[in-house]
Amino acid sequence: METQEPKKWLKFRLSFSEFSIPPCHTILVVGKRAPIGKNATMRMLDTIAPALFEMFEVDDDIVEAIIIKCSVSRMVGTKELVGLVLEEARTMMTDKDILNVDMDFEIVKDRIVEIKS
C-alpha cells in the first residue's frame, strides 16, 4: 500500500470595510421640502469633505435626492444602492426631513493557497 505525504494548506480570510469620516456618514436622504435643499447640502458636504460625496436625484413624491459617499457607490453599485435606500427611507420620513444613513458593509473574500514544504 502506497502512502502519500499529507499536503499542507493555509486558508486566508480577508475582510474589507468602508472607512468613515465623522461627522459625515455614508448616505444622506434629502426630502423634497427639507429646510436645506439638495444643492445646499452638497455645498456643505463639499466644504467639509471635497469630492467625497455624489448626489443622485430621484423621481419620488417624498425624496428629492440621495447623497452617497463616492467610495461606497463604486464598491456597491449606484443603481442597486439608490433603489434600496429609497425603498427603505421613504417609509420612515416625510418630505420635510433629511435622513442620515450610516451603512455598514464588508466585502469578504476567501482564498486557499497551498503551502509547499
Kinemage of the C-alpha trace (Angstrom):
@kinemage 1
@onewidth
@group {chain A} dominant
@subgroup {mainchain}
@vectorlist {calphas} color= white
{ca met a 1} P 0.000 0.000 0.000
{ca glu a 2} L 1.400 3.347 -1.033
{ca thr a 3} L 1.234 6.193 1.467
{ca gln a 4} L 1.082 9.829 0.489
{ca glu a 5} L 2.551 12.687 2.407
{ca pro a 6} L -0.274 14.951 3.612
{ca lys a 7} L -0.489 18.305 1.873
{ca lys a 8} L -0.337 21.422 3.965
{ca trp a 9} L -2.818 24.200 3.344
{ca leu a 10} L -3.134 27.693 4.678
{ca lys a 11} L -6.528 29.384 4.479
{ca phe a 12} L -6.746 33.187 4.297
{ca arg a 13} L -9.822 35.251 5.159
{ca leu a 14} L -9.687 38.965 4.350
{ca ser a 15} L -12.396 41.435 5.385
{ca phe a 16} L -12.630 44.883 3.843
{ca ser a 17} L -14.877 47.631 5.189
{ca glu a 18} L -15.562 51.282 4.445
{ca phe a 19} L -13.651 53.879 6.442
{ca ser a 20} L -15.964 56.693 7.572
{ca ile a 21} L -15.112 60.270 8.424
{ca pro a 22} L -17.253 61.914 11.178
{ca pro a 23} L -19.485 63.912 11.063
{ca cys a 24} L -20.213 62.777 7.509
{ca his a 25} L -21.937 59.443 7.320
{ca thr a 26} L -22.348 57.202 4.346
{ca ile a 27} L -25.661 58.460 2.922
{ca leu a 28} L -27.991 61.449 3.256
{ca val a 29} L -31.575 61.273 2.019
{ca val a 30} L -32.998 64.744 1.299
{ca gly a 31} L -36.754 65.280 1.361
{ca lys a 32} L -38.452 67.438 -1.301
{ca arg a 33} L -39.343 70.185 1.212
{ca ala a 34} L -36.401 69.795 3.624
{ca pro a 35} L -35.188 73.018 5.326
{ca ile a 36} L -31.882 72.714 3.484
{ca gly a 37} L -32.204 71.537 -0.099
{ca lys a 38} L -30.149 69.099 -2.113
{ca asn a 39} L -27.816 71.720 -3.626
{ca ala a 40} L -27.099 73.453 -0.305
{ca thr a 41} L -26.492 70.059 1.294
{ca met a 42} L -23.972 69.173 -1.417
{ca arg a 43} L -22.203 72.545 -0.999
{ca met a 44} L -21.963 71.907 2.746
{ca leu a 45} L -20.507 68.425 2.202
{ca asp a 46} L -18.066 69.711 -0.430
{ca thr a 47} L -16.841 72.273 2.105
{ca ile a 48} L -16.322 69.625 4.797
{ca ala a 49} L -15.024 66.863 2.519
{ca pro a 50} L -14.398 67.988 -1.080
{ca ala a 51} L -15.367 65.479 -3.787
{ca leu a 52} L -16.176 62.793 -1.224
{ca phe a 53} L -19.924 62.602 -1.970
{ca glu a 54} L -22.079 62.438 -5.084
{ca met a 55} L -25.749 63.324 -5.465
{ca phe a 56} L -28.408 61.242 -7.200
{ca glu a 57} L -31.738 62.918 -7.936
{ca val a 58} L -34.730 60.611 -7.686
{ca asp a 59} L -38.244 60.826 -9.101
{ca asp a 60} L -40.295 60.431 -5.922
{ca asp a 61} L -43.047 62.346 -4.092
{ca ile a 62} L -41.147 62.349 -0.751
{ca val a 63} L -37.423 62.152 -1.567
{ca glu a 64} L -35.665 64.739 -3.751
{ca ala a 65} L -32.128 63.317 -3.737
{ca ile a 66} L -29.881 60.696 -2.220
{ca ile a 67} L -26.303 61.742 -1.483
{ca ile a 68} L -23.821 58.870 -1.216
{ca lys a 69} L -20.139 58.662 -0.352
{ca cys a 70} L -18.355 58.087 -3.697
{ca ser a 71} L -16.252 55.170 -2.496
{ca val a 72} L -19.361 53.309 -1.343
{ca ser a 73} L -21.246 53.753 -4.607
{ca arg a 74} L -18.179 52.493 -6.521
{ca met a 75} L -17.958 49.326 -4.416
{ca val a 76} L -21.636 48.521 -4.016
{ca gly a 77} L -23.177 49.837 -7.260
{ca thr a 78} L -25.212 53.009 -7.590
{ca lys a 79} L -28.442 51.700 -9.104
{ca glu a 80} L -28.946 48.975 -6.508
{ca leu a 81} L -27.947 51.174 -3.591
{ca val a 82} L -30.168 54.133 -4.569
{ca gly a 83} L -33.119 51.781 -5.069
{ca leu a 84} L -32.602 50.095 -1.704
{ca val a 85} L -32.140 53.356 0.209
{ca leu a 86} L -35.150 54.987 -1.456
{ca glu a 87} L -37.385 51.999 -0.715
{ca glu a 88} L -36.441 51.911 2.971
{ca ala a 89} L -36.095 55.654 3.666
{ca arg a 90} L -39.424 56.765 2.218
{ca thr a 91} L -41.277 54.558 4.719
{ca met a 92} L -39.780 56.398 7.721
{ca met a 93} L -39.554 60.037 6.625
{ca thr a 94} L -41.641 62.943 5.419
{ca asp a 95} L -40.795 65.274 2.559
{ca lys a 96} L -39.509 67.802 5.147
{ca asp a 97} L -36.821 65.501 6.558
{ca ile a 98} L -33.149 64.885 5.880
{ca leu a 99} L -32.310 61.347 6.880
{ca asn a 100} L -28.762 60.417 7.809
{ca val a 101} L -27.956 56.810 6.919
{ca asp a 102} L -24.877 55.127 8.324
{ca met a 103} L -24.441 52.000 6.254
{ca asp a 104} L -22.026 49.309 7.357
{ca phe a 105} L -20.887 46.682 4.940
{ca glu a 106} L -17.964 44.450 4.339
{ca ile a 107} L -16.660 42.623 1.323
{ca val a 108} L -15.302 39.211 2.245
{ca lys a 109} L -13.106 37.105 0.004
{ca asp a 110} L -11.909 33.618 0.953
{ca arg a 111} L -8.871 32.075 -0.664
{ca ile a 112} L -6.980 28.860 -0.016
{ca val a 113} L -3.356 28.539 -1.065
{ca glu a 114} L -1.139 25.509 -0.949
{ca ile a 115} L 1.952 25.654 1.251
{ca lys a 116} L 4.931 23.853 -0.220
{ca ser a 117} L 7.050 22.046 2.319
